[in-house]
Amino acid sequence: MRRSTLGKEHLDSIRSMIDLGDIYFVQNRLEEADQMLTEAVSLAEMVLSEQHPYTFETLKNLARVKEARGMTQAAVDMRSLGFARRSVFLDRMLWVTGENAREGYLRLHRDEFNEYLSLLTRVDPADGGKRAIEASLQRKGLLLKITSEIQQISQIANDPEMTKIADEPESARKDLAAMTLSGPTAETQGRHVEVLYALEQKVNELQGELGRASARYRSSIAQVNVDRLASVLPEGTTLVDYLAFEEGGDKKLLAGIASNESGEFRSTWSCMKTGTMLMPQ
């Protein structure tokens, strides 16, 4: 009825698809759930953007369906995609969230974090280890990173000649965060994703200006990933990075392990309950 009245690309129609896919999952009608949620993800990304809450919810539900169907690798790929997008989303939102509320905002999405790390313990050790390290690089120190960037911008703004360069990024970020959460409005209907992309580009350009003005700020926003880590890890050394998560009420540690053995980058993982011995895979 919503589709026939509002059209399949309407926010409410997409909402109904997400809910119906979830009902199919609960009823163990997994193939129907897969089809419904796959279509819903595609529509949500096209109409609402990759960063909209509905898109995250649909991607998470679809990963659960894939896992229930025994399609573990597909589930991991979807969780990994959702995790990377959520990291971008958090960076976007925490910038415009009060300092006292930022940690709470992270806790709001903790279950999603726990489910992803739990799933990594059920995949190939090399793949799981690499993804665990990537997860750590995306999330560890996120609050400190954002706080540091905000402080640096404040210091730059103290220079009268740099005030405008410092003020514009904050204003653009607020606009981007608000539009990400709102979804299409009367002004952006039919072109919402394009408007968001234009705002993202504006933020990136303004950050580039700040980076040119401050070497320290430029260093703080530099992206780090596993491939870059692999290129600088000294030969004969091993990096062990721990991530704490919860699974079935148990507190656990997942260790992503990376090593450079005779110039070859290798990764694996190890997992344990808190207070027990780590057993590398």
SVG drawing of the C-alpha trace seen along z (x, -y; Angstrom):
<svg xmlns="http://www.w3.org/2000/svg" viewBox="-2 -39 66 62">
<polyline fill="none" stroke="black" stroke-width="0.4" points="0.0,0.0 2.8,-2.4 4.6,-1.6 1.4,-2.1 0.6,-5.4 4.0,-6.9 6.3,-5.1 9.0,-2.5 11.7,-5.2 9.8,-6.9 11.3,-6.9 8.2,-5.1 8.2,-2.5 11.9,-1.7 11.0,-1.5 8.3,1.1 10.7,3.2 13.2,3.2 10.5,4.3 9.1,6.9 12.5,8.4 13.1,8.6 9.7,10.4 10.8,12.9 14.0,13.5 12.1,14.1 9.9,16.5 12.9,18.3 11.9,17.4 15.5,16.7 15.5,16.6 12.6,14.1 14.3,12.0 17.5,12.0 15.7,10.8 13.7,8.1 16.7,6.7 19.0,6.8 16.5,4.6 16.0,2.4 19.8,1.8 20.1,0.8 17.2,-1.6 18.4,-3.1 21.9,-3.7 20.5,-5.3 17.8,-7.5 19.0,-8.1 22.8,-7.7 25.3,-5.1 25.4,-7.0 21.7,-7.1 20.5,-5.1 18.1,-3.1 20.9,-2.0 23.0,-0.8 20.1,1.1 19.3,2.8 22.9,3.8 23.2,5.2 19.9,7.2 21.0,8.5 24.3,9.7 22.4,11.6 20.3,13.3 23.5,14.2 25.0,15.7 21.8,17.7 22.0,19.1 25.5,20.3 27.0,17.6 29.6,16.6 32.0,14.8 29.2,12.7 28.1,11.8 31.7,10.8 32.0,8.7 28.7,6.9 29.7,6.4 33.1,5.1 31.5,2.6 29.0,1.5 31.8,1.1 33.9,-1.1 30.9,-3.2 30.0,-3.5 33.5,-4.7 33.0,-7.5 29.6,-8.2 30.9,-8.5 33.7,-10.8 31.1,-12.9 28.7,-13.0 31.1,-13.2 32.5,-16.4 29.1,-18.1 28.3,-16.3 29.0,-17.8 32.2,-16.6 30.4,-15.0 28.1,-13.1 30.7,-11.6 31.5,-8.5 27.8,-7.8 27.3,-8.1 30.0,-5.4 28.3,-3.1 25.0,-3.5 26.6,-1.5 28.5,1.0 26.3,4.0 27.1,3.5 30.8,3.5 30.5,6.6 28.7,8.6 31.3,7.7 34.3,8.8 32.5,11.9 32.0,12.8 35.7,12.3 36.5,15.2 34.7,17.5 36.6,16.8 39.9,17.6 42.7,16.5 44.6,14.5 41.5,12.6 40.1,12.2 43.4,11.0 43.7,8.4 40.2,7.2 40.7,7.0 43.7,4.7 41.8,2.6 39.0,2.3 41.4,1.1 43.0,-1.5 39.5,-2.9 38.2,-3.0 41.0,-3.2 41.7,-6.7 38.7,-8.1 37.6,-10.3 41.1,-11.6 41.6,-12.2 38.5,-14.3 39.2,-16.2 42.7,-17.0 41.5,-18.2 38.9,-20.5 41.5,-21.9 43.9,-22.5 41.2,-24.3 40.5,-26.5 44.2,-27.4 44.3,-28.2 41.2,-30.4 43.1,-32.6 45.1,-33.9 42.9,-36.8 44.1,-35.9 43.0,-32.3 39.6,-32.8 37.6,-32.3 39.5,-29.2 38.9,-27.7 35.2,-28.7 34.0,-27.4 34.8,-23.7 32.8,-23.6 29.8,-25.1 30.0,-22.8 30.4,-19.8 27.2,-20.7 25.3,-21.0 26.6,-17.6 25.8,-15.9 22.2,-17.3 21.5,-16.3 22.9,-12.8 20.5,-12.1 17.5,-13.9 17.3,-12.0 15.6,-13.7 13.9,-17.0 11.5,-19.1 14.6,-20.9 16.7,-17.8 14.0,-15.3 15.2,-13.4 18.8,-14.7 19.6,-14.0 22.7,-11.8 24.1,-14.4 23.6,-17.2 25.3,-15.1 28.2,-14.4 28.7,-18.1 28.8,-18.8 31.3,-16.0 33.5,-17.5 33.2,-21.0 34.3,-19.6 37.3,-17.8 38.3,-21.0 38.1,-23.0 40.1,-20.4 42.7,-20.6 42.9,-24.4 43.5,-23.8 46.0,-21.1 48.0,-23.6 47.9,-26.1 48.9,-23.7 51.3,-20.7 50.2,-19.3 46.5,-19.3 47.5,-17.8 49.2,-15.0 46.2,-14.4 43.8,-13.8 46.0,-11.5 44.4,-8.1 46.0,-5.0 45.1,-1.5 46.4,2.1 48.2,1.7 50.1,-1.4 50.9,0.5 52.3,3.4 54.6,1.0 56.2,-0.4 56.3,2.7 60.0,3.5 61.1,6.9 61.3,9.5 58.8,7.7 55.2,8.6 52.4,6.2 49.7,7.4 46.7,5.2 43.9,5.9 40.2,5.1 37.8,5.7 34.2,6.9 31.4,8.9 29.8,12.1 26.9,13.9 27.4,12.0 31.2,12.9 33.9,10.2 36.5,11.1 39.7,9.9 40.4,10.2 44.0,9.8 44.9,8.9 48.4,10.1 50.5,8.8 54.1,9.7 56.7,9.0 58.5,12.3 61.3,12.0 59.5,9.1 56.1,10.9 53.2,9.4 51.2,12.0 48.2,11.6 46.1,13.8 44.0,13.5 43.6,14.9 40.7,14.6 40.1,15.3 37.8,14.7 39.1,12.0 41.4,13.7 42.4,16.7 45.4,17.5 45.6,16.3 45.9,19.1 46.9,17.9 45.2,19.3"/>
</svg>
